[in-house]
Amino acid sequence: MKLFNAAKTIFAVAVFGAILAPVSKADEWNRKSVITFNRPVEIPGVHLAGWGVLPAGTYVFKILDSQSDRHIVQIFSEDEKTVYATVLAIPNYRLQATDKTVMTFRERPAGQPEALRAWFYPGRNFGEEFVYPKAKAIEIAKAANTPVLFTPAEIPVEVTEPIKAADVPFVAELKNAPILAITPAGEEIQLAQVVTAPPAEVQSAPMLAKAEPAALPETASSQSLIALLGFLAMVIAITLQSPYQRFR
């Protein structure tokens, strides 16, 4: 009887783990990161009116859509009920991954908020280098004395309603917008002159990211796994219980 009870316990633990698996996978896909800023931070992208600068506080960053050469990042309120900004980004490579979320910034003159530059998810060499509107990129490039990514596309900077889906027109425009870099002198240059390509052995990494949306619908695979575990547990239970019934 003890063996039978042990089998039921093992099955319950296995099913519980299978139910939790989709949640972990979803966080891995959308790179959900909870970030607390202790001072105001300027952000790019299509943001809610009046939210071009985030006040000090806690925010949630997520990937809305991912392609091999560009990503769409969204910045939420701490409770994830409000989307403050939808931002165009491109893969940013770093030699050493870390076990913590890393945010980098562009320096600004005294009294002005630092400008958000990139976001790196724990354990990944590839992060998100944010793309600014051209006018703002020129301003930041001069202040930081370094090239800044920008898009020359005429995309609205502010919206009155939060962007909640990947198929809205604004997001489609971001996906197709050209991306360049602007120097402190105001010269437009190609990304290859600013963004360092990853080593040859990791060149395939962005292509792997392109296939990741397939991992989003976890429900069917999880149900199949639970069904299989249930069947195996039933077979084990019957096998263990039969001798007990014969000899009691």
C-alpha positions as CSV (number, residue, x, y, z in Angstrom):
1,M,0.0,0.0,0.0
2,K,2.9,2.4,0.8
3,L,4.3,1.8,-2.7
4,F,0.9,2.6,-4.2
5,N,0.7,5.9,-2.3
6,A,4.2,6.7,-3.3
7,A,3.3,6.2,-7.0
8,K,0.3,8.6,-6.6
9,T,2.6,11.2,-4.9
10,I,5.1,11.0,-7.7
11,F,2.4,11.4,-10.3
12,A,1.0,14.5,-8.6
13,V,4.4,16.1,-8.5
14,A,5.0,15.3,-12.1
15,V,1.6,16.8,-13.2
16,F,2.2,19.9,-11.1
17,G,5.6,20.4,-12.8
18,A,4.0,20.0,-16.2
19,I,1.4,22.6,-15.4
20,L,4.1,25.1,-14.4
21,A,6.3,24.5,-17.5
22,P,4.3,26.7,-19.9
23,V,4.6,29.7,-17.5
24,S,8.4,29.4,-17.4
25,K,8.5,28.9,-21.1
26,A,6.4,32.0,-21.7
27,D,8.6,34.2,-19.5
28,E,11.6,32.9,-21.4
29,W,10.0,33.8,-24.7
30,N,8.8,37.3,-23.9
31,R,11.9,38.0,-21.6
32,K,9.6,39.5,-18.9
33,S,11.8,41.6,-16.7
34,V,10.7,43.7,-13.7
35,I,12.9,46.8,-13.6
36,T,13.0,49.5,-10.9
37,F,14.5,52.9,-11.8
38,N,15.6,55.1,-9.0
39,R,15.5,58.2,-11.2
40,P,13.7,59.4,-14.3
41,V,14.6,57.7,-17.5
42,E,14.0,58.9,-21.1
43,I,12.6,56.2,-23.5
44,P,12.2,56.0,-27.2
45,G,9.4,54.5,-29.2
46,V,5.7,55.0,-29.6
47,H,4.7,56.0,-26.1
48,L,1.6,57.3,-24.3
49,A,1.3,61.1,-24.4
50,G,3.4,62.5,-21.7
51,W,5.3,59.4,-21.0
52,G,8.5,60.1,-23.0
53,V,10.3,60.1,-19.7
54,L,9.5,57.4,-17.1
55,P,9.4,58.7,-13.5
56,A,11.4,56.8,-11.0
57,G,9.5,53.6,-10.2
58,T,9.0,49.9,-11.2
59,Y,8.2,48.8,-14.7
60,V,7.8,45.6,-16.7
61,F,9.7,45.0,-19.9
62,K,8.5,42.3,-22.4
63,I,9.1,41.3,-26.0
64,L,5.9,41.8,-28.0
65,D,7.2,40.4,-31.3
66,S,10.6,39.0,-32.4
67,Q,12.2,38.7,-35.8
68,S,15.7,37.7,-36.7
69,D,16.9,41.3,-37.2
70,R,14.6,43.4,-35.0
71,H,12.4,43.1,-32.0
72,I,9.4,45.0,-30.7
73,V,9.6,45.7,-26.9
74,Q,6.8,47.0,-24.7
75,I,7.1,48.8,-21.3
76,F,4.3,48.2,-18.9
77,S,3.3,49.6,-15.5
78,E,4.2,47.5,-12.5
79,D,0.8,45.8,-12.5
80,E,1.0,45.2,-16.3
81,K,-2.3,46.9,-16.9
82,T,-0.9,49.9,-18.8
83,V,1.4,49.8,-21.8
84,Y,3.5,53.0,-21.6
85,A,5.6,52.4,-24.7
86,T,6.1,50.2,-27.7
87,V,9.8,50.4,-28.8
88,L,11.7,49.2,-31.9
89,A,15.0,47.4,-31.0
90,I,17.6,45.4,-32.8
91,P,19.8,42.5,-31.3
92,N,22.7,43.9,-29.3
93,Y,25.5,41.4,-28.7
94,R,27.7,41.3,-25.6
95,L,30.6,38.9,-25.0
96,Q,29.7,37.9,-21.5
97,A,26.1,37.0,-20.4
98,T,25.1,37.7,-16.8
99,D,22.7,36.1,-14.4
100,K,20.9,39.4,-13.8
101,T,18.9,41.8,-16.0
102,V,21.1,44.6,-17.2
103,M,20.0,48.0,-18.5
104,T,22.4,50.5,-20.1
105,F,21.9,54.2,-20.7
106,R,23.2,57.2,-22.7
107,E,24.6,60.0,-20.6
108,R,22.8,63.3,-20.8
109,P,23.7,66.9,-19.6
110,A,23.3,67.6,-15.9
111,G,19.6,68.0,-15.0
112,Q,18.3,65.9,-17.9
113,P,17.3,62.2,-17.5
114,E,19.6,59.5,-18.9
115,A,18.4,58.0,-22.1
116,L,17.7,54.2,-22.2
117,R,20.1,52.4,-24.5
118,A,19.8,48.6,-24.2
119,W,18.2,45.8,-22.2
120,F,19.8,42.4,-21.6
121,Y,17.9,39.5,-20.3
122,P,19.7,37.1,-17.8
123,G,21.7,34.4,-19.4
124,R,21.6,35.8,-22.9
125,N,24.3,37.3,-25.0
126,F,21.8,39.0,-27.2
127,G,19.9,42.0,-25.8
128,E,17.8,44.8,-27.2
129,E,19.4,48.0,-28.5
130,F,16.7,50.6,-28.6
131,V,16.0,52.8,-31.7
132,Y,15.1,56.5,-31.3
133,P,13.3,58.9,-33.6
134,K,15.8,60.9,-35.7
135,A,15.5,64.3,-33.9
136,K,15.9,62.7,-30.5
137,A,18.8,60.5,-31.7
138,I,20.7,63.6,-32.9
139,E,20.2,65.3,-29.5
140,I,21.4,62.3,-27.6
141,A,24.3,61.6,-29.9
142,K,25.6,65.1,-29.4
143,A,25.2,65.0,-25.6
144,A,26.7,61.5,-25.2
145,N,29.3,62.1,-28.0
146,T,28.6,58.6,-29.5
147,P,26.5,57.3,-32.4
148,V,22.9,56.5,-31.6
149,L,20.5,54.3,-33.5
150,F,17.5,55.9,-35.2
151,T,14.8,55.4,-37.8
152,P,14.1,58.0,-40.4
153,A,10.5,56.6,-40.8
154,E,7.7,59.1,-40.0
155,I,6.2,57.1,-37.1
156,P,4.1,58.9,-34.5
157,V,6.0,59.4,-31.3
158,E,2.9,59.6,-29.0
159,V,-0.4,57.8,-29.0
160,T,-3.5,58.4,-26.9
161,E,-4.3,54.7,-26.4
162,P,-2.0,51.9,-25.4
163,I,-0.8,49.5,-28.1
164,K,-2.0,46.1,-27.0
165,A,-1.3,43.7,-30.0
166,A,1.4,42.9,-32.5
167,D,-0.9,43.4,-35.5
168,V,-1.9,47.0,-35.1
169,P,-0.7,49.5,-37.8
170,F,1.9,51.2,-35.6
171,V,3.7,47.9,-34.9
172,A,3.7,47.0,-38.6
173,E,5.3,50.3,-39.3
174,L,8.0,49.7,-36.7
175,K,8.7,46.2,-38.1
176,N,9.4,47.6,-41.6
177,A,11.1,50.9,-40.6
178,P,14.7,51.4,-41.8
179,I,17.3,51.7,-39.1
180,L,20.5,53.8,-39.3
181,A,22.8,55.5,-36.8
182,I,23.6,59.1,-36.4
183,T,27.0,60.5,-35.3
184,P,27.6,63.4,-32.9
185,A,28.4,65.5,-36.0
186,G,24.9,64.7,-37.4
187,E,26.2,62.2,-40.1
188,E,24.0,59.3,-41.0
189,I,25.9,56.0,-41.1
190,Q,25.1,52.3,-41.6
191,L,24.5,50.0,-38.6
192,A,27.6,47.9,-39.5
193,Q,29.7,50.9,-38.5
194,V,28.2,51.1,-35.0
195,V,26.8,47.7,-34.1
196,T,29.4,44.9,-33.7
197,A,28.4,41.7,-35.3
198,P,28.6,38.6,-33.1
199,P,31.5,36.1,-33.5
200,A,31.0,33.5,-36.3
201,E,30.2,30.7,-33.9
202,V,27.1,32.5,-32.6
203,Q,25.9,34.0,-35.9
204,S,23.0,31.5,-35.9
205,A,21.6,32.7,-32.6
206,P,19.2,35.3,-34.1
207,M,17.8,32.7,-36.4
208,L,16.9,30.5,-33.5
209,A,15.1,33.4,-32.0
210,K,13.0,33.7,-35.2
211,A,11.6,30.2,-34.5
212,E,10.7,30.9,-30.9
213,P,7.1,32.0,-31.5
214,A,6.3,28.4,-32.1
215,A,6.9,27.8,-28.4
216,L,4.1,30.2,-27.4
217,P,1.2,27.8,-27.8
218,E,2.2,25.4,-25.0
219,T,-1.3,24.2,-24.0
220,A,-1.6,21.3,-26.4
221,S,1.9,19.9,-25.7
222,S,1.4,20.3,-22.0
223,Q,-1.9,18.5,-22.1
224,S,-0.3,15.7,-24.1
225,L,2.4,15.4,-21.5
226,I,-0.1,15.3,-18.7
227,A,-2.1,12.6,-20.4
228,L,1.0,10.5,-20.9
229,L,2.0,11.0,-17.3
230,G,-1.5,10.0,-16.2
231,F,-1.4,6.9,-18.3
232,L,2.0,5.8,-17.0
233,A,0.9,6.5,-13.4
234,M,-2.2,4.4,-13.9
235,V,-0.1,1.5,-15.2
236,I,2.2,1.8,-12.3
237,A,-0.7,2.0,-9.8
238,I,-2.3,-1.1,-11.3
239,T,1.0,-3.0,-11.3
240,L,1.7,-2.1,-7.6
241,Q,-1.9,-2.6,-6.4
242,S,-2.5,-6.1,-7.9
243,P,-0.1,-8.0,-5.6
244,Y,-1.5,-6.2,-2.6
245,Q,-5.1,-7.3,-3.5
246,R,-4.0,-10.9,-4.0
247,F,-2.3,-11.3,-0.7
248,R,-4.3,-9.2,1.8
